[in-house]
C-alpha cells in the first residue's frame, strides 16, 4: 500500500520519528482526557446531567480552538518549539492531575471547567507547534507527504486514546479521575520524549527584527477582518454562502449531538455504563458516515459540482432527519447518526473545495482561520440552544423539526444561488 510505503520512507528520518512520537503520545492523551471529561459530565452516576452541563463541556473542548487558534502562531514564532512541547505537556500533565483532584472533591462546577479549559487551551499551542516543526525534520521533497500522514496518525492516536478511556472506564475502574490520571501520564511521557530533540532543532530561527507582540496580535485581527471583507467582494458570493451553509449544518449536527447524549444517558439505557457503550456505538457509526463521505464526495461533487452536492446533502438531511429522529427510538437514531455524519462531512469537503477554488491565494489562510472559528462556535452555540430546548430525557420534537427546517433552508438557499 502507498500509505505504508510513504510512512516507511518518512520513518527513516530520525527526528521525524521523535516528533511523531511526541504527537502520538500527546494526541493519545487528548483522546483519553476528552472522553474522561465527557463521561464525568454525562455518565457519572452521582451527577444529574443536564443539557447545560453538556453545553459547558463542549465549550471547554472547542472554544480554545476557535479563540486561541488564530493567534497561537504569533507566540510560536517567539518560543522554541521544542520547549513548547516540553513545558506545554508538563503543564497539561499538572493541570490534568488537578482536574482529577477536582473530580474527587466537592468543588463548584466552574472551578472544574476552568481547569479543563486550561488543558485544552494549552493543547492549541502544542498542535500548532507540531505542524510548524515538520519542515525542520523532513526534507522539502517529502514535506507534503509528512503533512498528510502526520496529522492523520495523530487523529488515529486521539481516537485510540478515546477507545482506551472507554475500555478503562468500563472494565478496569469506574473512576473518571483514574482515567484522567492515565491521560496525565501520557502527557508526561510526551514531554519526556521531546527531550530527545535539541532545543534549537525545531526552530524558530532567531530574528534580528521581531515585531512587538501587541502589534503582531493586532495584525492578525486585522488580517482576519480583511479576510471577511474579501468574502463580500463580487465573485466570492458562492464561497460566502457555502461557508454560511456549512456553519448552519454544523449547528444542526451540534444540536443533535447533545440530544443523542441525553438519550444515551436517560432514555435508552438501564444504567450509565450501558449508556456510555451506546454513545460509543453512536460515535463509531457517525464516524463511519464521515469515512463513507470522504470516499463518495470526490466522485459525487465531480459529477454534480460542489454547490449541488451541498444541496443534495442538506436536502437528504432535511428529509431523513425528522423521519428517523421523531421516533426517538434507538435503531432509527443510530441510522440517523450515520446519515448526519455522511451529509455533514460531505458538505464540508464540498465547502473546502469551493473556498479553495474561489478565494485568492493570498487570503486563503485567513479565510480558513475564519472558517475554523465559525465551525467550532456553531457547534458550541448549538449546544447552548439545545440546553434551552431539551427536556431532561432528551426527547424534543421541537428540536428535531427545527433542525430539519434549517437543513431545508440551506438546501433551498444554495439551490437558488447556484441556479444561474
LOVEXGU-844811 format. One record per residue (C-alpha): residue number from 1; x, z, y; residue in three letters. Coordinates in steps of 0.02 Angstrom, whole numbers. Each point is the difference from the previous one (the first is absolute). Layout:
BEGIN
  nr   east     up  north rest
 NUM      X      Z      Y  ALA
...
// end
This chain:
BEGIN
  nr   east     up  north rest
   1      0      0      0  UNK
   2     62    -43    175  UNK
   3    -40    173     68  UNK
   4    107     83   -134  UNK
   5    140   -124     31  UNK
   6     -6     29    189  UNK
   7      2    188    -23  UNK
   8    148    -12   -118  UNK
   9     95    -98    133  UNK
  10    -39    129    135  UNK
  11     50    146   -110  UNK
  12    176    -68     -3  UNK
  13     18     64    178  UNK
  14     52    182    -17  UNK
  15    -67     57    168  UNK
  16   -164    -91    -30  UNK
  17    -19    101   -159  UNK
  18     28    160     97  UNK
  19   -120    -47    139  UNK
  20   -130    -51   -130  UNK
  21     20    169    -86  UNK
  22    -34     86    167  UNK
  23   -157   -106     21  UNK
  24    -66     27   -176  UNK
  25     22    189      8  UNK
  26    -68     11    177  UNK
  27   -155   -107    -30  UNK
  28    -28     79   -171  UNK
  29     -4    168     89  UNK
  30   -124    -74    127  UNK
  31   -116    -47   -144  UNK
  32     10    175    -74  UNK
  33    -28     84    169  UNK
  34   -145   -110     53  UNK
  35    -95     23   -163  UNK
  36     32    188      5  UNK
  37    -70      4    176  UNK
  38   -153   -100    -52  UNK
  39    -36    105   -153  UNK
  40     19    161     99  UNK
  41   -121    -59    133  UNK
  42   -127    -83   -116  UNK
  43     13     74   -175  UNK
  44     55    181     17  UNK
  45   -135    105    -87  UNK
  46     15    137    130  UNK
  47    -31   -118    147  UNK
  48   -168    -67     52  UNK
  49     55   -175     44  UNK
  50    -87    -90    142  UNK
  51     12   -176     67  UNK
  52     78     74    157  UNK
  53    141     74   -104  UNK
  54     30   -169    -82  UNK
  55      3    -83    171  UNK
  56    128    127     59  UNK
  57    110    -35   -151  UNK
  58     -9   -187     30  UNK
  59     48     25    182  UNK
  60    151    103    -55  UNK
  61     54   -136   -121  UNK
  62    -27   -153    110  UNK
  63      9     41    185  UNK
  64    189     29      4  UNK
  65     22   -178    -65  UNK
  66   -104    -67    144  UNK
  67     57    111    143  UNK
  68    183     28    -45  UNK
  69     37   -164    -88  UNK
  70     18   -119    148  UNK
  71    122    120     86  UNK
  72    103     54   -151  UNK
  73    122   -145     19  UNK
  74     57     61    172  UNK
  75     65    162    -73  UNK
  76     68    -83   -156  UNK
  77    110   -108    112  UNK
  78     78    161     66  UNK
  79     19    104   -159  UNK
  80    111    -31   -151  UNK
  81   -120    -64   -132  UNK
  82     91     91   -139  UNK
  83    -27    161     97  UNK
  84   -184    -43     20  UNK
  85    -16     -9   -190  UNK
  86     99    160    -25  UNK
  87    -78    111    132  UNK
  88   -171    -83     -7  UNK
  89    -18     32   -186  UNK
  90     71    176     15  UNK
  91   -128     34    136  UNK
  92   -141    -71   -105  UNK
  93     54    105   -149  UNK
  94     -7    155    112  UNK
  95   -168    -48     75  UNK
  96    -73    -42   -171  UNK
  97     55    172    -60  UNK
  98    -89     74    152  UNK
  99   -156   -100    -45  UNK
 100      5     77   -176  UNK
 101     11    174     75  UNK
 102   -147    -36    115  UNK
 103   -102    -61   -149  UNK
 104     24    169    -82  UNK
 105    -35     99    158  UNK
 106   -155     40     99  UNK
 107     39   -101    156  UNK
 108   -106   -103    119  UNK
 109    -24   -180    -54  UNK
 110     79    -67    159  UNK
 111    166     82    -46  UNK
 112     -1    -84   -171  UNK
 113    -41   -169     77  UNK
 114    136     21    131  UNK
 115    129     27   -136  UNK
 116    -58   -153    -96  UNK
 117     -3   -104    160  UNK
 118    183     42     32  UNK
 119     47    -60   -175  UNK
 120    -85   -168     22  UNK
 121     68    -22    177  UNK
 122    180     19    -62  UNK
 123    -43   -123   -139  UNK
 124    -26   -137    130  UNK
 125    181     14     57  UNK
 126     68     -1   -178  UNK
 127    -97   -156    -51  UNK
 128     48    -94    158  UNK
 129    181     51    -26  UNK
 130     -1    -64   -179  UNK
 131    -54   -172     60  UNK
 132    122     -2    146  UNK
 133    146     46   -114  UNK
 134    -24   -140   -126  UNK
 135    109   -129     92  UNK
 136    144    124    -15  UNK
 137     -1      4   -190  UNK
 138    -31   -182    -51  UNK
 139     68   -165     62  UNK
 140    -99   -119    109  UNK
 141    -39   -118   -144  UNK
 142    -92    136    -95  UNK
 143    -84     89    143  UNK
 144   -169    -85    -23  UNK
 145      5     44   -184  UNK
 146     42    181     42  UNK
 147   -139      9    130  UNK
 148   -123    -59   -133  UNK
 149     53    107   -147  UNK
 150     53    164     81  UNK
 151   -166     44     86  UNK
 152    -94    -55   -156  UNK
 153    105    117   -105  UNK
 154    -36    139    124  UNK
 155   -187    -31    -10  UNK
 156      8      7   -190  UNK
 157     99    163     14  UNK
 158   -135     74    113  UNK
 159   -134    -53   -123  UNK
 160     98     75   -143  UNK
 161     21    160    100  UNK
 162   -188      9     25  UNK
 163    -25    -24   -187  UNK
 164    125    138    -37  UNK
 165    -89    116    121  UNK
 166   -169    -30    -85  UNK
 167     77     24   -172  UNK
 168     83    163     51  UNK
 169   -159     61     81  UNK
 170   -105    -37   -155  UNK
 171    119     46   -141  UNK
 172    140    116     59  UNK
 173    -62    105    144  UNK
 174   -163      9     95  UNK
 175     92     58    155  UNK
 176     11   -126    141  UNK
 177    141    104     74  UNK
 178    103    -31   -157  UNK
 179    -27   -187     18  UNK
 180     55      8    183  UNK
 181    158     92    -52  UNK
 182     36   -141   -123  UNK
 183    -11   -121    146  UNK
 184    116    113    102  UNK
 185    127     -7   -142  UNK
 186     -4   -190      5  UNK
 187     27      1    189  UNK
 188    150    111    -28  UNK
 189     69   -118   -133  UNK
 190    -21   -146    120  UNK
 191    100     93    133  UNK
 192    139     38   -122  UNK
 193     10   -181    -61  UNK
 194     21    -58    181  UNK
 195    164     99      6  UNK
 196     77   -131   -115  UNK
 197      4   -119    149  UNK
 198    118     17    147  UNK
 199    -81     60    163  UNK
 200     49   -160     91  UNK
 201    -45   -122   -140  UNK
 202   -181    -32     48  UNK
 203     23    -12    188  UNK
 204    -48    -19    135  UNK
 205    158    -62     84  UNK
 206     59     96    151  UNK
 207    -67    -85    156  UNK
 208     97      2    162  UNK
 209   -163    -14     98  UNK
 210   -153     86    -69  UNK
 211   -162      6    102  UNK
 212    -66    172     38  UNK
 213   -123     68   -126  UNK
 214   -144     10    123  UNK
 215     28   -178     58  UNK
 216      9    -64   -179  UNK
 217   -162     87    -49  UNK
 218    -87    -65    155  UNK
 219     64   -174    -42  UNK
 220    -81      8   -171  UNK
 221   -165     53     76  UNK
 222     10   -146    122  UNK
 223     44   -117   -144  UNK
 224   -154     53    -98  UNK
 225   -109    -27    153  UNK
 226     78   -173     22  UNK
 227    -41    -38   -181  UNK
 228   -182     44     28  UNK
 229     -5   -112    155  UNK
 230     78   -140   -103  UNK
 231   -149     11   -119  UNK
 232   -120    -35    143  UNK
 233     85   -162     50  UNK
 234    -85   -169    -35  UNK
 235     35    -60   -175  UNK
 236     17    176    -74  UNK
 237   -186     32    -20  UNK
 238     -1    -20   -189  UNK
 239    145    122    -20  UNK
 240    -85    128    113  UNK
 241   -165    -13    -95  UNK
 242     89      7   -167  UNK
 243     82    163     52  UNK
 244   -167     68     61  UNK
 245    -83    -51   -163  UNK
 246    135     81   -105  UNK
 247    -12    159    102  UNK
 248   -189      5    -32  UNK
 249     24    -31   -186  UNK
 250    133    136     -9  UNK
 251   -126    117     85  UNK
 252   -127    -40   -136  UNK
 253    128     30   -137  UNK
 254     47    168     75  UNK
 255   -180     60     15  UNK
 256    -38    -47   -180  UNK
 257    161     84    -58  UNK
 258    -60    166     71  UNK
 259   -170    -25    -84  UNK
 260     83    -31   -169  UNK
 261    108    155     24  UNK
 262   -154    106     30  UNK
 263    -90    -77   -150  UNK
 264    151     34   -111  UNK
 265      4    179     60  UNK
 266   -184     48     -6  UNK
 267   -119   -132    -68  UNK
 268     79    -68   -159  UNK
 269    113    128    -85  UNK
 270    -38    161    -90  UNK
 271    161     81     66  UNK
 272    137    -40    128  UNK
 273    124    -61   -131  UNK
 274   -123   -131    -61  UNK
 275    -30    -50    181  UNK
 276    187    -21     28  UNK
 277     12   -111   -154  UNK
 278   -147   -104     63  UNK
 279     84    -19    169  UNK
 280    159    -59    -84  UNK
 281   -103   -129    -96  UNK
 282    -85    -60    160  UNK
 283    168    -18     88  UNK
 284     71    -95   -147  UNK
 285   -149   -119     -7  UNK
 286     10    -30    188  UNK
 287    187    -33    -20  UNK
 288    -41   -129   -133  UNK
 289   -112    -85    129  UNK
 290    147     -3    122  UNK
 291    110    -80   -133  UNK
 292   -129   -133    -47  UNK
 293    -23    -41    186  UNK
 294    188    -25     18  UNK
 295     -7   -126   -144  UNK
 296   -160    -91     51  UNK
 297     13     -3    190  UNK
 298    144   -124     19  UNK
 299    -99   -128   -100  UNK
 300   -169     40     79  UNK
 301     64      6    178  UNK
 302     94   -160    -31  UNK
 303   -159    -88    -56  UNK
 304   -121     75    126  UNK
 305    115     49    142  UNK
 306     43    181     51  UNK
 307   -149     19    117  UNK
 308   -131    -58   -125  UNK
 309     80    111   -132  UNK
 310    -27    151    114  UNK
 311   -182    -55     17  UNK
 312    -16    -13   -189  UNK
 313     75    173    -27  UNK
 314   -110     82    132  UNK
 315   -157    -87    -65  UNK
 316     39     51   -178  UNK
 317     17    181     55  UNK
 318   -159     -8    105  UNK
 319   -100    -51   -154  UNK
 320     84     98   -141  UNK
 321     39    163     90  UNK
 322   -182     55     24  UNK
 323    -54    -73   -169  UNK
 324    129    108    -89  UNK
 325     14    145    122  UNK
 326   -181     49     26  UNK
 327    -14     52   -182  UNK
 328    129    137     28  UNK
 329     34    -14   -186  UNK
 330    174     12    -73  UNK
 331     21   -171    -82  UNK
 332    -72   -108    141  UNK
 333    106     90    128  UNK
 334    157    -22   -104  UNK
 335    -40   -187     -3  UNK
 336    -25     11    189  UNK
 337    174     78     15  UNK
 338     73   -157    -80  UNK
 339   -103   -115    112  UNK
 340     48     92    159  UNK
 341    183      5    -48  UNK
 342     -7   -187    -32  UNK
 343    -90    -49    161  UNK
 344    102    118    111  UNK
 345    168    -62    -63  UNK
 346    -59   -181     -3  UNK
 347    -54     10    181  UNK
 348    161     88     48  UNK
 349    109   -136    -77  UNK
 350   -101   -133     91  UNK
 351     13     98    164  UNK
 352    189     14    -21  UNK
 353      7   -188    -24  UNK
 354   -104    -36    155  UNK
 355    105    118    107  UNK
 356    164    -68    -64  UNK
 357    -52   -180     33  UNK
 358    -89     26    167  UNK
 359    114    121     92  UNK
 360    160    -51     86  UNK
 361    155     62    -90  UNK
 362     58    105    147  UNK
 363   -163    100     -6  UNK
 364    -24      9   -187  UNK
 365     86    168    -29  UNK
 366    -99     82    140  UNK
 367   -165    -71    -64  UNK
 368     33     67   -173  UNK
 369     39    171     76  UNK
 370   -170     -6     86  UNK
 371    -75    -58   -166  UNK
 372     76    150    -90  UNK
 373    -70    121    130  UNK
 374   -174    -77    -10  UNK
 375      4     -3   -190  UNK
 376     36    186    -19  UNK
 377   -105     62    146  UNK
 378   -150    -96    -70  UNK
 379     20     92   -165  UNK
 380     13    170     84  UNK
 381   -146    -40    116  UNK
 382   -105    -49   -150  UNK
 383     38    167    -82  UNK
 384    -55     90    158  UNK
 385   -164    -98      7  UNK
 386    -31     31   -185  UNK
 387     26    186     31  UNK
 388   -148     -5    120  UNK
 389   -114   -102   -112  UNK
 390     33     55   -179  UNK
 391    -98    141    -81  UNK
 392     95    125   -108  UNK
 393    -21   -100   -162  UNK
 394     55   -165     79  UNK
 395   -163    -95    -27  UNK
 396    -43    -88    163  UNK
 397   -107   -157      2  UNK
 398     25    -10    188  UNK
 399    188    -16    -21  UNK
 400    -13   -131   -137  UNK
 401   -122   -107    100  UNK
 402    100     18    162  UNK
 403    158    -57    -87  UNK
 404    -93   -151    -74  UNK
 405    -62    -46    174  UNK
 406    178      8     70  UNK
 407     61   -115   -139  UNK
 408   -143   -119     40  UNK
 409     42      0    186  UNK
 410    181    -41    -41  UNK
 411    -54   -146   -110  UNK
 412   -119    -71    130  UNK
 413    121     22    145  UNK
 414    145    -83    -91  UNK
 415   -115   -142    -57  UNK
 416    -50    -37    179  UNK
 417    181     11     56  UNK
 418     70   -123   -126  UNK
 419   -146   -123      1  UNK
 420     77   -114    135  UNK
// end
